[in-house]
Amino acid sequence: MTDADVHLGRRLAHGRRFAPVQQRSDADDVLVLLGDSSGTARTLLARALRATGPRGVRVKPAEADVARALAAAGIVRLEEKVEGTVAAPRWVPWRVTIPEDAQPEVRDILGRLDPAVERASLLAVLSGSRLLAGETNLLAAQAQDAPLAPPAGSALAGSAWATYSAALRAAAEWERARRDDEGLSARELAARALRSSKAWTRARRAGFEQLVGIPFERAVRGVERFVRIRGPLLWRLGERTGDARSARPWIGLPAAAVTEVELDASDATGLFL
């Protein structure tokens, strides 16, 4: 018998997954925490910005740790691949893309934004706002070629441009919804104003609060919508688990949590919406 006839039965693992976001964080804060690795992070972000395909760029071995840190903060979308055997799998960073809502912030920290274009875009969003009239006038008075930064005299002076812009956009959208007697949850407001329901960071929330003059929890609607699920489906969120098969007539998952839970529908033969 030759070596080619010997089978040890160790099946190789295969598959890909997207690394979960732990909490959306400001890119500036993440780069500070990365310390000496911030240069590697900037290089990876610059490569990802230049990517033309939908799957982004491949992660180099030296970029693996910063890719995980950026993904956990929601700044990049990290696709991992599994290596090793089924008995001993190991997930490694593979490809990264930059989510649409994070691109302006990444362009800002890399110095890739056009100040005139960014100010014009923000002023268009603020048009007609009574709540933000003072901020609008200060922003409009800035020189076209001035570096991107909150204007002197702004309630958010000293903040990063990404924080300032996001807080103003959210406050303007909140004002419009309030004028129409429409209550928005935190995720609904972020989805409308910031193009992602997960775009809130601590700094953006604090800036929004300062602009509207109301605590964040009072400014947004606290009741979340639920998605009703029934059938052969298991779910896990942290230490909590659930089985939709045991529910009558269904289980209700918060709509905001559906993108965060681990769902196992391997026994299902179809999906009905």
C-alpha positions in Angstrom: 0.0 0.0 0.0 1.4 3.4 -0.9 1.1 6.7 1.0 -1.6 7.8 -1.5 -3.8 5.0 -0.3 -3.8 6.2 3.3 -6.8 8.4 4.4 -6.6 9.8 7.9 -10.2 11.1 7.8 -9.3 14.6 8.7 -11.7 16.6 6.5 -10.5 20.2 5.8 -12.8 22.9 7.0 -14.2 25.4 4.4 -16.5 28.3 4.5 -16.7 32.1 5.0 -18.5 34.5 7.3 -18.6 38.2 8.2 -17.1 39.2 11.5 -19.7 40.8 13.8 -19.7 44.4 14.8 -19.2 44.8 18.6 -20.1 48.5 18.8 -19.8 51.3 16.3 -16.9 53.5 17.2 -15.3 56.7 15.9 -12.5 56.0 13.5 -10.2 58.5 15.2 -10.7 56.8 18.6 -9.9 53.4 17.1 -6.7 54.7 15.4 -5.6 56.1 18.8 -6.1 52.8 20.5 -4.2 51.0 17.8 -1.1 53.0 18.6 1.9 51.9 16.6 -0.4 49.9 14.3 -2.4 52.9 13.2 -0.1 53.3 10.2 -1.0 49.8 9.1 -4.7 50.6 9.6 -4.4 53.7 7.4 -2.7 51.7 4.7 -5.5 49.0 4.8 -8.2 51.7 4.7 -6.6 53.5 1.8 -6.4 50.2 -0.2 -10.0 49.4 0.6 -11.1 52.9 -0.6 -9.3 52.3 -3.9 -11.0 49.0 -4.4 -13.3 48.8 -7.4 -14.9 45.4 -6.9 -17.8 44.6 -4.5 -15.6 42.3 -2.4 -13.0 44.8 -1.5 -9.3 43.9 -1.0 -7.5 41.0 0.5 -6.1 41.3 4.0 -2.4 40.8 4.2 -1.0 38.7 7.1 0.5 41.8 8.7 -2.9 43.6 8.6 -4.9 40.8 10.3 -5.0 42.3 13.8 -5.9 45.8 12.6 -8.6 44.4 10.3 -10.2 42.7 13.3 -10.1 45.9 15.3 -11.6 48.0 12.5 -14.3 45.4 11.9 -15.3 45.2 15.5 -15.7 49.0 15.5 -17.9 48.9 12.3 -15.4 50.9 10.2 -14.8 48.0 7.8 -16.8 44.9 6.8 -14.5 42.0 7.3 -15.0 38.7 5.6 -13.2 35.8 7.3 -12.4 32.4 5.9 -11.9 29.2 7.9 -8.7 27.2 7.8 -7.6 23.9 9.4 -9.8 20.9 9.8 -13.4 20.4 10.8 -12.3 19.2 14.2 -10.0 22.2 14.7 -11.2 25.2 12.6 -9.6 28.6 12.7 -11.1 31.8 11.3 -8.7 34.3 9.7 -9.3 37.7 8.1 -9.6 37.5 4.3 -11.2 40.5 2.6 -12.4 43.9 3.7 -14.8 46.5 2.3 -15.7 49.9 3.7 -19.5 50.2 4.4 -21.2 53.2 2.7 -21.9 55.0 5.9 -18.3 54.8 7.1 -16.8 56.0 3.8 -17.0 59.8 4.6 -15.4 59.3 7.9 -12.6 57.2 6.4 -12.0 59.7 3.7 -11.9 62.4 6.3 -9.2 60.8 8.4 -7.2 60.0 5.3 -7.5 63.6 4.0 -9.5 62.5 0.9 -12.5 64.8 1.3 -13.0 68.0 -0.8 -13.8 70.7 1.8 -16.0 72.8 -0.6 -18.0 69.7 -1.7 -18.5 68.5 1.9 -19.7 71.9 3.2 -22.1 72.3 0.3 -23.5 68.9 0.9 -24.0 69.6 4.6 -25.5 73.0 4.0 -28.1 71.4 1.6 -29.2 69.1 4.4 -29.5 72.0 6.8 -31.5 74.2 4.5 -34.7 75.4 6.1 -33.8 74.2 9.6 -34.8 76.7 12.4 -33.2 74.6 15.1 -29.8 74.7 13.4 -30.0 78.2 11.9 -27.0 79.4 14.0 -24.9 76.4 13.0 -25.9 76.9 9.3 -24.8 80.6 9.3 -21.4 79.7 11.0 -20.8 76.9 8.4 -21.8 79.1 5.5 -19.4 81.8 6.6 -16.3 79.5 6.4 -13.9 80.0 3.5 -14.4 77.5 0.7 -10.8 76.3 0.9 -10.6 76.2 4.7 -9.7 72.8 6.2 -12.6 70.6 7.2 -13.4 71.4 10.9 -16.4 72.7 12.8 -16.5 76.5 12.6 -15.4 78.7 15.5 -18.4 79.4 17.7 -20.1 76.1 16.9 -21.7 74.1 19.8 -19.5 71.3 18.6 -16.3 73.2 18.1 -13.3 71.0 18.6 -15.0 67.8 17.4 -13.9 65.8 14.4 -15.5 66.7 11.2 -17.2 63.3 10.9 -18.8 63.7 14.3 -19.9 67.3 13.6 -21.4 66.4 10.2 -23.2 63.3 11.5 -24.6 65.1 14.5 -25.9 68.0 12.3 -27.4 65.6 9.8 -29.2 63.6 12.5 -30.5 66.8 14.2 -31.9 68.1 10.9 -33.6 64.8 10.2 -35.0 64.7 13.7 -36.3 68.2 13.4 -38.1 67.3 10.1 -39.7 64.2 11.6 -40.8 66.1 14.7 -42.4 68.8 12.6 -44.4 66.0 10.9 -45.4 64.5 14.3 -43.3 61.4 13.4 -41.5 59.6 16.2 -38.3 57.8 15.2 -36.3 55.2 17.1 -32.5 55.6 17.4 -32.0 53.1 14.6 -34.6 54.6 12.3 -33.1 58.1 12.7 -29.6 56.8 12.0 -30.8 54.9 8.9 -32.4 58.0 7.5 -29.7 60.6 8.4 -26.5 58.6 8.4 -27.4 55.8 5.9 -26.9 53.0 8.5 -29.0 52.0 11.5 -25.7 51.2 13.3 -24.0 54.5 12.6 -24.4 55.9 16.1 -21.2 56.4 18.2 -20.8 57.9 21.7 -19.4 61.1 20.2 -22.2 61.4 17.7 -24.9 60.8 20.3 -23.4 63.5 22.6 -23.2 66.0 19.7 -26.8 65.3 18.7 -27.9 65.8 22.3 -26.0 69.1 22.5 -27.7 70.4 19.3 -31.3 69.4 20.1 -31.0 70.2 23.8 -32.8 67.0 24.9 -31.3 63.8 26.3 -30.9 61.2 23.6 -33.3 58.7 25.2 -36.0 61.3 25.3 -35.4 62.6 21.8 -35.9 59.2 20.1 -38.8 56.8 20.3 -38.0 53.9 22.6 -40.4 51.3 21.2 -38.8 49.0 18.6 -40.6 47.1 15.9 -40.7 43.3 16.1 -40.3 40.7 13.4 -42.5 37.7 14.0 -40.9 34.3 13.3 -42.2 30.8 13.2 -40.8 27.5 12.0 -37.5 25.5 12.3 -35.3 28.3 13.3 -32.9 28.7 16.3 -31.5 32.1 17.4 -28.7 33.2 19.8 -27.9 36.6 21.1 -25.1 36.6 23.6 -26.0 34.1 26.3 -29.7 34.1 25.3 -31.1 31.5 22.9 -34.5 30.7 21.5 -36.3 28.1 19.4 -39.1 29.3 17.1 -40.5 25.8 16.9 -41.6 25.9 20.5 -43.4 29.3 20.1 -47.2 29.6 19.6 -48.1 31.2 17.3 -44.6 32.8 16.8 -41.7 34.5 18.5 -41.1 38.2 18.2 -37.5 39.4 17.7 -36.8 43.2 17.8 -36.3 44.3 14.2 -33.1 46.1 15.3 -31.6 42.8 16.7 -32.3 40.7 13.6 -29.0 41.8 12.1 -27.1 41.0 15.3 -28.3 37.6 16.3 -27.0 34.3 15.1 -29.7 32.5 13.2 -29.7 28.8 12.4 -32.3 27.8 9.8 -30.4 24.7 8.5 -33.5 22.5 8.9 -35.8 24.9 6.9 -36.7 24.1 3.3 -37.9 27.6 2.5 -38.7 31.1 3.8 -42.1 32.8 3.7 -42.3 36.6 4.1 
